[in-house]
Amino acid sequence: MKKFACLLVAAIFSAVAAHAADSGTIAGSVKGADGAPFKAAFVAAKSLKTKATMYVLSDANGHYSTDKLEPGTYEVWAASVGYKSDVQGRTKVTVVDGKAAPLNFTLHKAPVQWDQLTK
């Protein structure tokens, strides 16, 4: 019985470790037009495979990082009310196992409404 319990624990640990390895992140910074860190900008990553979208906010230093994402291609964009990214449209980023894909944004004043942030 003891041997079975040890094998079961080992199998669960292996499954969790294998599942955790199948993910990556997208991380970077958001700055204003003046080069200062942009706090609380929305950064969105939409999976082209599942169409699911993850939203994160940049911190007080302008840094952001997504939670673990399934490997694949994502459309990524950043915006805030009254600001939009210097990147026209959405940037395609490939997420790879165990890696952080770097992507930085600069936001400029522009007419962006609240409902445009969540579409």
MDAnalysis code that builds the backbone (N, CA, C; Angstrom):
import MDAnalysis as mda
import numpy as np

u = mda.Universe.empty(357, n_residues=119, atom_resindex=np.repeat(np.arange(119), 3), trajectory=True)
u.add_TopologyAttr("name", ["N", "CA", "C"] * 119)
u.add_TopologyAttr("resid", np.arange(1, 120))
u.add_TopologyAttr("resname", ["MET", "LYS", "LYS", "PHE", "ALA", "CYS", "LEU", "LEU", "VAL", "ALA", "ALA", "ILE", "PHE", "SER", "ALA", "VAL", "ALA", "ALA", "HIS", "ALA", "ALA", "ASP", "SER", "GLY", "THR", "ILE", "ALA", "GLY", "SER", "VAL", "LYS", "GLY", "ALA", "ASP", "GLY", "ALA", "PRO", "PHE", "LYS", "ALA", "ALA", "PHE", "VAL", "ALA", "ALA", "LYS", "SER", "LEU", "LYS", "THR", "LYS", "ALA", "THR", "MET", "TYR", "VAL", "LEU", "SER", "ASP", "ALA", "ASN", "GLY", "HIS", "TYR", "SER", "THR", "ASP", "LYS", "LEU", "GLU", "PRO", "GLY", "THR", "TYR", "GLU", "VAL", "TRP", "ALA", "ALA", "SER", "VAL", "GLY", "TYR", "LYS", "SER", "ASP", "VAL", "GLN", "GLY", "ARG", "THR", "LYS", "VAL", "THR", "VAL", "VAL", "ASP", "GLY", "LYS", "ALA", "ALA", "PRO", "LEU", "ASN", "PHE", "THR", "LEU", "HIS", "LYS", "ALA", "PRO", "VAL", "GLN", "TRP", "ASP", "GLN", "LEU", "THR", "LYS"])
u.atoms.positions = np.array([
    [0.820, -1.195, 0.000],
    [0.000, 0.000, 0.000],
    [0.860, 1.253, 0.000],
    [1.944, 1.188, 0.776],
    [2.847, 2.329, 0.871],
    [3.488, 2.617, -0.494],
    [3.851, 1.543, -1.195],
    [4.466, 1.681, -2.521],
    [3.474, 2.323, -3.489],
    [2.213, 1.920, -3.431],
    [1.172, 2.486, -4.284],
    [0.996, 3.980, -4.024],
    [0.988, 4.366, -2.743],
    [0.843, 5.779, -2.374],
    [2.011, 6.599, -2.908],
    [3.212, 6.062, -2.806],
    [4.392, 6.766, -3.327],
    [4.316, 6.932, -4.841],
    [3.880, 5.874, -5.536],
    [3.726, 5.955, -6.989],
    [2.653, 6.970, -7.380],
    [1.578, 6.993, -6.621],
    [0.498, 7.945, -6.896],
    [0.979, 9.387, -6.721],
    [1.685, 9.660, -5.649],
    [2.230, 10.998, -5.406],
    [3.208, 11.377, -6.513],
    [4.063, 10.458, -6.922],
    [5.035, 10.717, -7.987],
    [4.325, 11.007, -9.307],
    [3.263, 10.254, -9.597],
    [2.506, 10.469, -10.832],
    [1.828, 11.834, -10.833],
    [1.249, 12.213, -9.712],
    [0.593, 13.524, -9.617],
    [1.618, 14.636, -9.769],
    [2.755, 14.511, -9.091],
    [3.806, 15.519, -9.195],
    [4.302, 15.646, -10.631],
    [4.489, 14.526, -11.316],
    [4.949, 14.546, -12.714],
    [3.927, 15.206, -13.616],
    [2.651, 14.921, -13.395],
    [1.595, 15.527, -14.213],
    [1.533, 17.030, -13.999],
    [1.652, 17.474, -12.761],
    [1.624, 18.909, -12.464],
    [2.840, 19.589, -13.075],
    [4.008, 18.992, -12.936],
    [5.235, 19.568, -13.494],
    [5.162, 19.628, -15.014],
    [4.642, 18.599, -15.648],
    [4.529, 18.590, -17.102],
    [3.533, 19.647, -17.570],
    [2.431, 19.796, -16.843],
    [1.429, 20.793, -17.222],
    [1.980, 22.207, -17.048],
    [2.721, 22.448, -15.988],
    [3.271, 23.779, -15.723],
    [4.285, 24.181, -16.786],
    [4.966, 23.228, -17.390],
    [5.980, 23.540, -18.393],
    [5.359, 23.976, -19.710],
    [4.101, 23.639, -19.956],
    [3.447, 23.981, -21.212],
    [2.833, 25.366, -21.155],
    [3.634, 26.359, -20.807],
    [3.107, 27.714, -20.753],
    [4.235, 28.721, -20.874],
    [3.857, 29.920, -21.241],
    [4.789, 31.032, -21.333],
    [4.049, 32.293, -20.958],
    [4.716, 33.427, -21.044],
    [4.089, 34.699, -20.709],
    [4.448, 35.749, -21.754],
    [3.755, 36.859, -21.683],
    [4.097, 38.057, -22.443],
    [4.334, 39.129, -21.395],
    [5.459, 39.805, -21.481],
    [5.811, 40.788, -20.460],
    [6.549, 41.959, -21.103],
    [6.449, 43.110, -20.455],
    [7.142, 44.282, -20.963],
    [6.791, 45.507, -20.154],
    [6.872, 46.652, -20.801],
    [6.566, 47.904, -20.115],
    [5.670, 48.773, -20.978],
    [4.983, 49.690, -20.295],
    [4.141, 50.678, -20.960],
    [4.634, 52.037, -20.486],
    [4.912, 52.917, -21.444],
    [5.381, 54.267, -21.123],
    [4.485, 55.287, -21.790],
    [4.504, 56.495, -21.244],
    [3.805, 57.599, -21.868],
    [4.673, 58.202, -22.957],
    [4.122, 59.154, -23.689],
    [4.865, 59.805, -24.772],
    [6.120, 60.506, -24.247],
    [6.103, 60.905, -22.978],
    [7.261, 61.567, -22.359],
    [8.310, 60.583, -21.849],
    [8.065, 59.293, -21.999],
    [9.005, 58.273, -21.559],
    [8.815, 57.819, -20.127],
    [7.894, 58.454, -19.408],
    [7.629, 58.070, -18.017],
    [6.790, 56.796, -17.973],
    [6.960, 55.976, -16.926],
    [6.131, 54.768, -16.792],
    [4.643, 55.119, -16.788],
    [3.843, 54.305, -17.462],
    [2.399, 54.527, -17.551],
    [1.713, 53.526, -16.635],
    [1.139, 54.021, -15.548],
    [0.469, 53.188, -14.553],
    [-0.962, 52.876, -14.985],
    [-1.394, 51.650, -14.774],
    [-2.777, 51.192, -14.980],
    [-3.246, 51.246, -16.433],
    [-2.346, 50.938, -17.362],
    [-2.757, 50.776, -18.759],
    [-3.287, 49.353, -18.930],
    [-4.311, 49.205, -19.736],
    [-4.823, 47.877, -20.060],
    [-3.917, 47.255, -21.122],
    [-3.468, 46.037, -20.885],
    [-2.743, 45.269, -21.891],
    [-3.548, 43.993, -22.093],
    [-3.910, 43.723, -23.341],
    [-4.752, 42.571, -23.651],
    [-3.992, 41.599, -24.538],
    [-4.183, 40.309, -24.310],
    [-3.603, 39.251, -25.129],
    [-4.732, 38.305, -25.526],
    [-5.022, 38.253, -26.831],
    [-6.106, 37.408, -27.342],
    [-5.525, 36.227, -28.109],
    [-5.873, 35.022, -27.684],
    [-5.416, 33.805, -28.350],
    [-6.081, 33.683, -29.717],
    [-5.291, 33.479, -30.759],
    [-5.871, 33.285, -32.083],
    [-6.515, 31.906, -32.201],
    [-6.096, 30.969, -31.344],
    [-6.643, 29.612, -31.370],
    [-7.988, 29.537, -30.655],
    [-8.044, 30.021, -29.408],
    [-9.253, 29.869, -28.598],
    [-10.139, 31.110, -28.587],
    [-9.605, 32.236, -29.020],
    [-10.291, 33.539, -29.019],
    [-10.477, 34.101, -27.608],
    [-9.925, 33.436, -26.590],
    [-9.994, 33.937, -25.213],
    [-9.033, 35.117, -25.077],
    [-9.465, 36.133, -24.314],
    [-8.641, 37.320, -24.123],
    [-8.325, 37.494, -22.653],
    [-7.054, 37.741, -22.351],
    [-6.603, 38.027, -20.984],
    [-6.249, 39.511, -20.912],
    [-6.736, 40.167, -19.872],
    [-6.408, 41.571, -19.632],
    [-5.572, 41.670, -18.366],
    [-4.521, 42.484, -18.418],
    [-3.720, 42.800, -17.234],
    [-3.505, 44.308, -17.217],
    [-3.128, 44.826, -16.050],
    [-2.833, 46.255, -15.917],
    [-1.352, 46.443, -15.665],
    [-0.823, 47.531, -16.190],
    [0.573, 47.855, -15.884],
    [0.646, 48.379, -14.452],
    [1.774, 48.108, -13.783],
    [1.942, 48.516, -12.392],
    [2.446, 49.964, -12.300],
    [2.794, 50.405, -11.106],
    [3.240, 51.784, -10.875],
    [4.512, 52.118, -11.649],
    [5.301, 51.098, -12.003],
    [6.527, 51.306, -12.778],
    [6.316, 51.092, -14.275],
    [5.052, 50.888, -14.674],
    [4.736, 50.677, -16.081],
    [4.951, 49.254, -16.560],
    [5.328, 48.339, -15.667],
    [5.581, 46.953, -16.061],
    [4.287, 46.142, -16.056],
    [4.236, 45.166, -16.944],
    [3.105, 44.234, -16.955],
    [3.630, 42.845, -17.282],
    [2.870, 41.848, -16.915],
    [3.169, 40.465, -17.253],
    [1.856, 39.694, -17.225],
    [1.642, 38.895, -18.244],
    [0.431, 38.069, -18.261],
    [0.613, 36.892, -17.318],
    [-0.487, 36.252, -16.978],
    [-0.415, 34.968, -16.305],
    [0.131, 33.976, -17.324],
    [0.309, 32.734, -16.920],
    [0.809, 31.723, -17.838],
    [-0.186, 31.521, -18.968],
    [0.340, 31.515, -20.182],
    [-0.480, 31.349, -21.385],
    [-0.085, 30.069, -22.100],
    [-1.069, 29.441, -22.722],
    [-0.815, 28.263, -23.541],
    [0.046, 28.685, -24.730],
    [1.028, 27.875, -25.121],
    [1.836, 28.224, -26.291],
    [0.956, 28.451, -27.520],
    [1.324, 29.431, -28.326],
    [0.578, 29.760, -29.528],
    [0.753, 31.222, -29.878],
    [-0.052, 31.683, -30.821],
    [0.025, 33.067, -31.280],
    [-1.091, 33.886, -30.658],
    [-0.737, 35.086, -30.212],
    [-1.657, 36.004, -29.549],
    [-1.606, 37.373, -30.222],
    [-2.757, 38.027, -30.301],
    [-2.808, 39.437, -30.681],
    [-2.737, 40.227, -29.382],
    [-1.831, 41.190, -29.315],
    [-1.613, 41.940, -28.090],
    [-1.729, 43.431, -28.392],
    [-2.398, 44.154, -27.486],
    [-2.515, 45.596, -27.624],
    [-2.589, 46.240, -26.250],
    [-2.314, 47.549, -26.214],
    [-2.367, 48.303, -24.962],
    [-3.149, 49.585, -25.204],
    [-3.891, 50.010, -24.186],
    [-4.662, 51.252, -24.268],
    [-5.073, 51.673, -22.869],
    [-5.536, 52.883, -22.766],
    [-6.105, 53.414, -21.535],
    [-7.110, 54.472, -21.965],
    [-8.018, 54.845, -21.088],
    [-9.014, 55.857, -21.450],
    [-8.280, 57.146, -21.819],
    [-8.489, 57.610, -23.051],
    [-7.847, 58.822, -23.536],
    [-6.473, 58.623, -24.139],
    [-6.000, 57.356, -24.213],
    [-4.672, 57.054, -24.758],
    [-4.740, 55.804, -25.609],
    [-3.895, 55.763, -26.635],
    [-3.744, 54.514, -27.373],
    [-2.290, 54.299, -27.738],
    [-1.983, 53.088, -28.123],
    [-0.609, 52.661, -28.357],
    [-0.032, 53.260, -29.627],
    [1.295, 53.392, -29.637],
    [2.003, 53.822, -30.832],
    [1.962, 52.753, -31.918],
    [1.710, 51.500, -31.523],
    [1.609, 50.401, -32.481],
    [0.236, 50.459, -33.131],
    [0.199, 50.513, -34.445],
    [-1.079, 50.542, -35.152],
    [-1.666, 49.138, -35.194],
    [-2.905, 49.009, -34.761],
    [-3.548, 47.699, -34.746],
    [-3.029, 46.841, -33.617],
    [-3.062, 45.564, -33.814],
    [-2.657, 44.606, -32.788],
    [-1.390, 43.896, -33.229],
    [-0.497, 43.695, -32.288],
    [0.767, 43.029, -32.567],
    [0.611, 41.540, -32.333],
    [1.113, 40.721, -33.254],
    [1.068, 39.268, -33.078],
    [2.342, 38.826, -32.384],
    [2.152, 38.053, -31.317],
    [3.255, 37.559, -30.500],
    [3.110, 36.046, -30.368],
    [4.222, 35.343, -30.510],
    [4.215, 33.894, -30.337],
    [4.726, 33.557, -28.945],
    [3.903, 32.837, -28.188],
    [4.266, 32.392, -26.845],
    [4.838, 30.991, -26.957],
    [6.012, 30.805, -26.327],
    [6.740, 29.538, -26.363],
    [6.859, 29.011, -24.936],
    [6.871, 27.678, -24.798],
    [7.011, 27.034, -23.484],
    [8.161, 27.619, -22.672],
    [7.857, 27.999, -21.433],
    [8.878, 28.409, -20.495],
    [9.556, 29.732, -20.777],
    [9.061, 30.511, -21.719],
    [9.708, 31.774, -22.099],
    [8.751, 32.945, -21.871],
    [9.342, 34.108, -21.696],
    [8.576, 35.356, -21.628],
    [8.823, 36.103, -22.934],
    [7.773, 36.323, -23.715],
    [7.898, 37.084, -24.960],
    [7.880, 38.573, -24.604],
    [8.928, 39.325, -24.945],
    [8.978, 40.746, -24.588],
    [8.185, 41.609, -25.570],
    [7.434, 42.570, -25.035],
    [6.697, 43.507, -25.870],
    [6.451, 44.782, -25.073],
    [6.950, 45.909, -25.587],
    [6.808, 47.205, -24.926],
    [5.887, 48.107, -25.725],
    [5.225, 49.024, -25.019],
    [4.298, 49.961, -25.645],
    [4.582, 51.385, -25.189],
    [4.278, 52.337, -26.057],
    [4.255, 53.752, -25.703],
    [2.854, 54.249, -26.010],
    [2.206, 54.901, -25.031],
    [0.848, 55.404, -25.221],
    [0.876, 56.906, -25.479],
    [0.018, 57.329, -26.412],
    [-0.124, 58.735, -26.772],
    [-1.572, 59.155, -26.563],
    [-1.770, 60.430, -26.253],
    [-3.141, 60.925, -26.096],
    [-3.910, 60.714, -27.389],
    [-5.109, 60.193, -27.254],
    [-5.979, 59.926, -28.396],
    [-7.378, 59.676, -27.864],
    [-8.383, 59.935, -28.681],
    [-9.755, 59.685, -28.217],
    [-10.070, 58.188, -28.161],
    [-9.982, 57.615, -26.967],
    [-10.330, 56.211, -26.735],
    [-11.397, 56.182, -25.658],
    [-12.513, 55.561, -25.957],
    [-13.608, 55.462, -25.005],
    [-13.493, 54.175, -24.206],
    [-14.135, 54.161, -23.040],
    [-14.118, 52.999, -22.160],
    [-14.532, 51.723, -22.887],
    [-15.609, 51.771, -23.668],
    [-16.102, 50.553, -24.322],
    [-15.153, 50.048, -25.396],
    [-14.232, 50.868, -25.896],
    [-13.256, 50.414, -26.882],
    [-12.148, 49.578, -26.233],
    [-11.976, 49.702, -24.933],
    [-10.934, 48.959, -24.244],
    [-11.288, 47.489, -24.086],
    [-12.564, 47.181, -24.055],
    [-12.993, 45.822, -23.751],
    [-13.508, 45.064, -24.961],
    [-13.380, 45.605, -26.157],
    [-13.849, 44.890, -27.356],
    [-12.781, 43.991, -27.898],
])
